[in-house]
Amino acid sequence: MGVLLSVIIGCLAGYLGSIIFGRNGKKKGFSGLLIYLIIGIIGGFIGGSLFGWLGIGGGSLLWQLVSATVGALILLWIISLIRGK
């Protein structure tokens, strides 16, 4: 059950990060469940590490989603710097 929940949170965080960052369009953004999942899972690691390093956090599902979404936004920002767009 924990793995399924992590996948769901990862997909939601990747999707929310893409929408917030403005990369959800077909021409210039990321689309597809697999891409959202990858962005969300990597974002979860980034966000969890960042908030852990700062000493803030929580254990609720909402906090995990917020943390993963912030991490996804950071990841998308880094990708945009690398791609030069």
A tleap script that builds the chain and sets N, CA, C and O, in Angstrom:
source leaprc.protein.ff14SB
mol = sequence {
  NMET GLY VAL LEU LEU SER VAL ILE ILE GLY
  CYS LEU ALA GLY TYR LEU GLY SER ILE ILE
  PHE GLY ARG ASN GLY LYS LYS LYS GLY PHE
  SER GLY LEU LEU ILE TYR LEU ILE ILE GLY
  ILE ILE GLY GLY PHE ILE GLY GLY SER LEU
  PHE GLY TRP LEU GLY ILE GLY GLY GLY SER
  LEU LEU TRP GLN LEU VAL SER ALA THR VAL
  GLY ALA LEU ILE LEU LEU TRP ILE ILE SER
  LEU ILE ARG GLY CLYS
}
set mol.1.N position { 0.823 -1.193 0.000 }
set mol.1.CA position { 0.000 0.000 0.000 }
set mol.1.C position { 0.866 1.256 0.000 }
set mol.1.O position { 0.485 2.259 -0.604 }
set mol.2.N position { 2.012 1.226 0.657 }
set mol.2.CA position { 2.893 2.386 0.714 }
set mol.2.C position { 3.469 2.748 -0.636 }
set mol.2.O position { 3.619 3.928 -0.957 }
set mol.3.N position { 3.797 1.730 -1.439 }
set mol.3.CA position { 4.349 1.988 -2.770 }
set mol.3.C position { 3.287 2.618 -3.660 }
set mol.3.O position { 3.577 3.561 -4.397 }
set mol.4.N position { 2.073 2.112 -3.599 }
set mol.4.CA position { 0.979 2.664 -4.399 }
set mol.4.C position { 0.712 4.120 -4.004 }
set mol.4.O position { 0.482 4.973 -4.861 }
set mol.5.N position { 0.745 4.386 -2.713 }
set mol.5.CA position { 0.533 5.749 -2.243 }
set mol.5.C position { 1.660 6.670 -2.716 }
set mol.5.O position { 1.406 7.817 -3.084 }
set mol.6.N position { 2.886 6.184 -2.708 }
set mol.6.CA position { 4.020 6.976 -3.199 }
set mol.6.C position { 3.888 7.276 -4.681 }
set mol.6.O position { 4.219 8.376 -5.123 }
set mol.7.N position { 3.410 6.314 -5.450 }
set mol.7.CA position { 3.203 6.515 -6.887 }
set mol.7.C position { 2.126 7.560 -7.121 }
set mol.7.O position { 2.276 8.430 -7.979 }
set mol.8.N position { 1.049 7.481 -6.367 }
set mol.8.CA position { -0.045 8.446 -6.524 }
set mol.8.C position { 0.426 9.849 -6.148 }
set mol.8.O position { 0.153 10.806 -6.872 }
set mol.9.N position { 1.129 9.980 -5.026 }
set mol.9.CA position { 1.650 11.279 -4.609 }
set mol.9.C position { 2.651 11.798 -5.635 }
set mol.9.O position { 2.653 12.988 -5.950 }
set mol.10.N position { 3.507 10.912 -6.163 }
set mol.10.CA position { 4.468 11.314 -7.187 }
set mol.10.C position { 3.804 11.838 -8.438 }
set mol.10.O position { 4.222 12.858 -8.986 }
set mol.11.N position { 2.768 11.147 -8.898 }
set mol.11.CA position { 2.043 11.603 -10.094 }
set mol.11.C position { 1.378 12.951 -9.852 }
set mol.11.O position { 1.452 13.848 -10.692 }
set mol.12.N position { 0.731 13.088 -8.701 }
set mol.12.CA position { 0.076 14.360 -8.389 }
set mol.12.C position { 1.087 15.493 -8.265 }
set mol.12.O position { 0.852 16.594 -8.764 }
set mol.13.N position { 2.200 15.232 -7.609 }
set mol.13.CA position { 3.214 16.280 -7.432 }
set mol.13.C position { 3.822 16.673 -8.771 }
set mol.13.O position { 4.031 17.859 -9.025 }
set mol.14.N position { 4.107 15.705 -9.628 }
set mol.14.CA position { 4.641 16.018 -10.949 }
set mol.14.C position { 3.655 16.813 -11.787 }
set mol.14.O position { 4.038 17.754 -12.481 }
set mol.15.N position { 2.389 16.436 -11.722 }
set mol.15.CA position { 1.350 17.142 -12.464 }
set mol.15.C position { 1.184 18.572 -11.935 }
set mol.15.O position { 1.141 19.527 -12.711 }
set mol.16.N position { 1.092 18.708 -10.605 }
set mol.16.CA position { 0.942 20.044 -10.019 }
set mol.16.C position { 2.159 20.913 -10.305 }
set mol.16.O position { 2.021 22.097 -10.613 }
set mol.17.N position { 3.343 20.333 -10.205 }
set mol.17.CA position { 4.557 21.084 -10.511 }
set mol.17.C position { 4.584 21.569 -11.947 }
set mol.17.O position { 4.993 22.696 -12.225 }
set mol.18.N position { 4.143 20.705 -12.868 }
set mol.18.CA position { 4.107 21.096 -14.278 }
set mol.18.C position { 3.099 22.205 -14.533 }
set mol.18.O position { 3.353 23.111 -15.326 }
set mol.19.N position { 1.963 22.133 -13.867 }
set mol.19.CA position { 0.948 23.182 -14.037 }
set mol.19.C position { 1.446 24.506 -13.451 }
set mol.19.O position { 1.347 25.551 -14.093 }
set mol.20.N position { 1.976 24.454 -12.236 }
set mol.20.CA position { 2.447 25.674 -11.581 }
set mol.20.C position { 3.602 26.297 -12.351 }
set mol.20.O position { 3.673 27.517 -12.501 }
set mol.21.N position { 4.502 25.458 -12.834 }
set mol.21.CA position { 5.666 25.959 -13.560 }
set mol.21.C position { 5.298 26.411 -14.968 }
set mol.21.O position { 6.077 27.113 -15.612 }
set mol.22.N position { 4.137 26.023 -15.449 }
set mol.22.CA position { 3.692 26.448 -16.771 }
set mol.22.C position { 4.215 25.588 -17.895 }
set mol.22.O position { 4.376 26.062 -19.019 }
set mol.23.N position { 4.480 24.335 -17.607 }
set mol.23.CA position { 5.019 23.424 -18.613 }
set mol.23.C position { 4.035 22.334 -18.972 }
set mol.23.O position { 4.447 21.223 -19.308 }
set mol.24.N position { 2.757 22.618 -18.913 }
set mol.24.CA position { 1.776 21.573 -19.169 }
set mol.24.C position { 1.254 21.588 -20.606 }
set mol.24.O position { 0.457 20.725 -20.973 }
set mol.25.N position { 1.675 22.530 -21.409 }
set mol.25.CA position { 1.207 22.587 -22.785 }
set mol.25.C position { 1.848 21.503 -23.639 }
set mol.25.O position { 2.936 21.022 -23.323 }
set mol.26.N position { 1.182 21.120 -24.712 }
set mol.26.CA position { 1.703 20.054 -25.558 }
set mol.26.C position { 2.948 20.474 -26.325 }
set mol.26.O position { 3.814 19.638 -26.585 }
set mol.27.N position { 3.058 21.736 -26.693 }
set mol.27.CA position { 4.172 22.163 -27.526 }
set mol.27.C position { 5.469 22.324 -26.761 }
set mol.27.O position { 6.531 21.957 -27.263 }
set mol.28.N position { 5.402 22.868 -25.551 }
set mol.28.CA position { 6.643 23.182 -24.873 }
set mol.28.C position { 6.791 22.525 -23.510 }
set mol.28.O position { 7.771 22.792 -22.814 }
set mol.29.N position { 5.873 21.692 -23.110 }
set mol.29.CA position { 5.937 21.154 -21.761 }
set mol.29.C position { 6.051 19.648 -21.716 }
set mol.29.O position { 6.268 18.975 -22.723 }
set mol.30.N position { 5.900 19.159 -20.527 }
set mol.30.CA position { 5.930 17.734 -20.289 }
set mol.30.C position { 4.500 17.243 -20.198 }
set mol.30.O position { 3.646 17.916 -19.620 }
set mol.31.N position { 4.233 16.092 -20.755 }
set mol.31.CA position { 2.906 15.520 -20.633 }
set mol.31.C position { 3.035 14.018 -20.529 }
set mol.31.O position { 3.996 13.428 -21.022 }
set mol.32.N position { 2.093 13.425 -19.906 }
set mol.32.CA position { 2.080 11.986 -19.776 }
set mol.32.C position { 2.296 11.548 -18.344 }
set mol.32.O position { 3.055 12.155 -17.588 }
set mol.33.N position { 1.617 10.492 -17.999 }
set mol.33.CA position { 1.641 9.981 -16.640 }
set mol.33.C position { 3.034 9.565 -16.208 }
set mol.33.O position { 3.419 9.819 -15.066 }
set mol.34.N position { 3.800 8.934 -17.084 }
set mol.34.CA position { 5.146 8.481 -16.725 }
set mol.34.C position { 6.068 9.662 -16.424 }
set mol.34.O position { 6.841 9.617 -15.467 }
set mol.35.N position { 5.989 10.717 -17.236 }
set mol.35.CA position { 6.816 11.897 -16.999 }
set mol.35.C position { 6.432 12.559 -15.687 }
set mol.35.O position { 7.307 12.959 -14.919 }
set mol.36.N position { 5.114 12.682 -15.413 }
set mol.36.CA position { 4.669 13.254 -14.148 }
set mol.36.C position { 5.175 12.429 -12.973 }
set mol.36.O position { 5.588 12.976 -11.950 }
set mol.37.N position { 5.140 11.109 -13.126 }
set mol.37.CA position { 5.598 10.223 -12.066 }
set mol.37.C position { 7.090 10.412 -11.803 }
set mol.37.O position { 7.511 10.514 -10.651 }
set mol.38.N position { 7.879 10.460 -12.855 }
set mol.38.CA position { 9.324 10.631 -12.711 }
set mol.38.C position { 9.641 11.978 -12.068 }
set mol.38.O position { 10.443 12.053 -11.137 }
set mol.39.N position { 9.015 13.034 -12.563 }
set mol.39.CA position { 9.233 14.369 -11.997 }
set mol.39.C position { 8.804 14.397 -10.530 }
set mol.39.O position { 9.504 14.963 -9.690 }
set mol.40.N position { 7.665 13.794 -10.222 }
set mol.40.CA position { 7.157 13.799 -8.848 }
set mol.40.C position { 8.021 12.999 -7.891 }
set mol.40.O position { 8.252 13.430 -6.762 }
set mol.41.N position { 8.501 11.844 -8.322 }
set mol.41.CA position { 9.332 11.021 -7.440 }
set mol.41.C position { 10.680 11.693 -7.189 }
set mol.41.O position { 11.133 11.762 -6.046 }
set mol.42.N position { 11.318 12.185 -8.240 }
set mol.42.CA position { 12.579 12.899 -8.045 }
set mol.42.C position { 12.336 14.162 -7.228 }
set mol.42.O position { 13.144 14.519 -6.370 }
set mol.43.N position { 11.227 14.832 -7.496 }
set mol.43.CA position { 10.860 16.012 -6.713 }
set mol.43.C position { 10.619 15.681 -5.252 }
set mol.43.O position { 10.930 16.484 -4.372 }
set mol.44.N position { 10.067 14.504 -4.988 }
set mol.44.CA position { 9.876 14.074 -3.609 }
set mol.44.C position { 11.189 13.925 -2.873 }
set mol.44.O position { 11.300 14.308 -1.709 }
set mol.45.N position { 12.185 13.369 -3.545 }
set mol.45.CA position { 13.511 13.265 -2.935 }
set mol.45.C position { 14.125 14.645 -2.706 }
set mol.45.O position { 14.699 14.915 -1.651 }
set mol.46.N position { 13.995 15.505 -3.704 }
set mol.46.CA position { 14.562 16.858 -3.577 }
set mol.46.C position { 13.856 17.628 -2.456 }
set mol.46.O position { 14.512 18.205 -1.589 }
set mol.47.N position { 12.528 17.635 -2.476 }
set mol.47.CA position { 11.769 18.364 -1.464 }
set mol.47.C position { 11.973 17.801 -0.063 }
set mol.47.O position { 12.136 18.557 0.895 }
set mol.48.N position { 11.964 16.472 0.061 }
set mol.48.CA position { 12.182 15.854 1.362 }
set mol.48.C position { 13.562 16.157 1.916 }
set mol.48.O position { 13.722 16.420 3.108 }
set mol.49.N position { 14.561 16.117 1.037 }
set mol.49.CA position { 15.919 16.428 1.472 }
set mol.49.C position { 16.049 17.897 1.872 }
set mol.49.O position { 16.657 18.222 2.892 }
set mol.50.N position { 15.470 18.777 1.058 }
set mol.50.CA position { 15.554 20.207 1.340 }
set mol.50.C position { 14.877 20.554 2.659 }
set mol.50.O position { 15.463 21.233 3.503 }
set mol.51.N position { 13.633 20.084 2.840 }
set mol.51.CA position { 12.910 20.401 4.064 }
set mol.51.C position { 13.528 19.704 5.270 }
set mol.51.O position { 13.499 20.252 6.372 }
set mol.52.N position { 14.083 18.521 5.089 }
set mol.52.CA position { 14.790 17.843 6.169 }
set mol.52.C position { 16.035 18.605 6.575 }
set mol.52.O position { 16.341 18.722 7.762 }
set mol.53.N position { 16.745 19.119 5.599 }
set mol.53.CA position { 17.949 19.909 5.861 }
set mol.53.C position { 17.604 21.198 6.598 }
set mol.53.O position { 18.355 21.650 7.463 }
set mol.54.N position { 16.451 21.789 6.245 }
set mol.54.CA position { 16.013 23.010 6.909 }
set mol.54.C position { 15.365 22.747 8.262 }
set mol.54.O position { 15.129 23.679 9.031 }
set mol.55.N position { 15.078 21.492 8.553 }
set mol.55.CA position { 14.498 21.134 9.842 }
set mol.55.C position { 13.008 21.364 9.951 }
set mol.55.O position { 12.478 21.501 11.054 }
set mol.56.N position { 12.319 21.408 8.809 }
set mol.56.CA position { 10.868 21.566 8.836 }
set mol.56.C position { 10.245 20.367 8.162 }
set mol.56.O position { 10.881 19.717 7.332 }
set mol.57.N position { 9.024 20.072 8.506 }
set mol.57.CA position { 8.359 18.953 7.860 }
set mol.57.C position { 7.236 18.392 8.699 }
set mol.57.O position { 6.925 18.871 9.790 }
set mol.58.N position { 6.651 17.370 8.151 }
set mol.58.CA position { 5.546 16.696 8.817 }
set mol.58.C position { 5.355 15.335 8.182 }
set mol.58.O position { 6.019 15.006 7.200 }
set mol.59.N position { 4.477 14.564 8.721 }
set mol.59.CA position { 4.289 13.213 8.223 }
set mol.59.C position { 2.978 12.980 7.508 }
set mol.59.O position { 2.713 11.866 7.056 }
set mol.60.N position { 2.151 14.006 7.395 }
set mol.60.CA position { 0.844 13.808 6.777 }
set mol.60.C position { 0.956 13.682 5.262 }
set mol.60.O position { 1.963 14.061 4.663 }
set mol.61.N position { -0.084 13.150 4.668 }
set mol.61.CA position { -0.109 13.011 3.207 }
set mol.61.C position { -0.068 14.369 2.521 }
set mol.61.O position { 0.575 14.525 1.482 }
set mol.62.N position { -0.744 15.336 3.091 }
set mol.62.CA position { -0.739 16.675 2.508 }
set mol.62.C position { 0.667 17.262 2.531 }
set mol.62.O position { 1.100 17.878 1.557 }
set mol.63.N position { 1.378 17.074 3.636 }
set mol.63.CA position { 2.740 17.590 3.716 }
set mol.63.C position { 3.640 16.887 2.695 }
set mol.63.O position { 4.482 17.535 2.073 }
set mol.64.N position { 3.478 15.598 2.518 }
set mol.64.CA position { 4.267 14.869 1.532 }
set mol.64.C position { 3.997 15.387 0.127 }
set mol.64.O position { 4.917 15.516 -0.681 }
set mol.65.N position { 2.739 15.683 -0.163 }
set mol.65.CA position { 2.383 16.227 -1.468 }
set mol.65.C position { 2.987 17.613 -1.662 }
set mol.65.O position { 3.511 17.913 -2.735 }
set mol.66.N position { 2.921 18.456 -0.643 }
set mol.66.CA position { 3.513 19.799 -0.733 }
set mol.66.C position { 5.022 19.703 -0.927 }
set mol.66.O position { 5.589 20.394 -1.773 }
set mol.67.N position { 5.662 18.857 -0.154 }
set mol.67.CA position { 7.107 18.686 -0.249 }
set mol.67.C position { 7.519 18.186 -1.629 }
set mol.67.O position { 8.468 18.703 -2.218 }
set mol.68.N position { 6.819 17.194 -2.144 }
set mol.68.CA position { 7.142 16.652 -3.464 }
set mol.68.C position { 6.864 17.671 -4.563 }
set mol.68.O position { 7.601 17.730 -5.547 }
set mol.69.N position { 5.816 18.470 -4.413 }
set mol.69.CA position { 5.507 19.490 -5.415 }
set mol.69.C position { 6.572 20.580 -5.436 }
set mol.69.O position { 6.978 21.029 -6.509 }
set mol.70.N position { 7.030 21.009 -4.257 }
set mol.70.CA position { 8.109 22.000 -4.200 }
set mol.70.C position { 9.369 21.426 -4.839 }
set mol.70.O position { 10.058 22.119 -5.588 }
set mol.71.N position { 9.669 20.173 -4.548 }
set mol.71.CA position { 10.817 19.523 -5.174 }
set mol.71.C position { 10.669 19.403 -6.676 }
set mol.71.O position { 11.645 19.565 -7.409 }
set mol.72.N position { 9.450 19.116 -7.151 }
set mol.72.CA position { 9.198 19.043 -8.591 }
set mol.72.C position { 9.403 20.402 -9.242 }
set mol.72.O position { 9.945 20.490 -10.344 }
set mol.73.N position { 8.973 21.463 -8.564 }
set mol.73.CA position { 9.191 22.813 -9.094 }
set mol.73.C position { 10.680 23.126 -9.199 }
set mol.73.O position { 11.122 23.717 -10.184 }
set mol.74.N position { 11.446 22.734 -8.197 }
set mol.74.CA position { 12.894 22.951 -8.240 }
set mol.74.C position { 13.502 22.162 -9.391 }
set mol.74.O position { 14.346 22.679 -10.123 }
set mol.75.N position { 13.074 20.911 -9.554 }
set mol.75.CA position { 13.582 20.080 -10.650 }
set mol.75.C position { 13.236 20.682 -12.008 }
set mol.75.O position { 14.089 20.731 -12.894 }
set mol.76.N position { 12.007 21.135 -12.182 }
set mol.76.CA position { 11.608 21.748 -13.450 }
set mol.76.C position { 12.383 23.029 -13.719 }
set mol.76.O position { 12.716 23.324 -14.867 }
set mol.77.N position { 12.672 23.791 -12.671 }
set mol.77.CA position { 13.463 24.997 -12.828 }
set mol.77.C position { 14.882 24.658 -13.278 }
set mol.77.O position { 15.425 25.320 -14.163 }
set mol.78.N position { 15.488 23.630 -12.677 }
set mol.78.CA position { 16.821 23.201 -13.075 }
set mol.78.C position { 16.822 22.708 -14.524 }
set mol.78.O position { 17.732 23.022 -15.291 }
set mol.79.N position { 15.812 21.945 -14.887 }
set mol.79.CA position { 15.710 21.466 -16.278 }
set mol.79.C position { 15.599 22.635 -17.249 }
set mol.79.O position { 16.214 22.624 -18.316 }
set mol.80.N position { 14.801 23.659 -16.871 }
set mol.80.CA position { 14.657 24.815 -17.765 }
set mol.80.C position { 15.974 25.578 -17.907 }
set mol.80.O position { 16.261 26.123 -18.973 }
set mol.81.N position { 16.773 25.621 -16.843 }
set mol.81.CA position { 18.093 26.268 -16.935 }
set mol.81.C position { 19.011 25.497 -17.871 }
set mol.81.O position { 19.740 26.094 -18.663 }
set mol.82.N position { 18.977 24.191 -17.781 }
set mol.82.CA position { 19.833 23.348 -18.623 }
set mol.82.C position { 19.414 23.442 -20.090 }
set mol.82.O position { 20.257 23.530 -20.982 }
set mol.83.N position { 18.106 23.422 -20.325 }
set mol.83.CA position { 17.590 23.475 -21.691 }
set mol.83.C position { 17.665 24.877 -22.284 }
set mol.83.O position { 17.575 25.039 -23.501 }
set mol.84.N position { 17.825 25.875 -21.450 }
set mol.84.CA position { 17.945 27.245 -21.920 }
set mol.84.C position { 16.640 27.861 -22.366 }
set mol.84.O position { 16.629 28.722 -23.246 }
set mol.85.N position { 15.534 27.432 -21.769 }
set mol.85.CA position { 14.231 27.973 -22.155 }
set mol.85.C position { 13.608 28.693 -21.014 }
set mol.85.O position { 12.503 29.219 -21.145 }
savepdb mol mol.pdb
quit
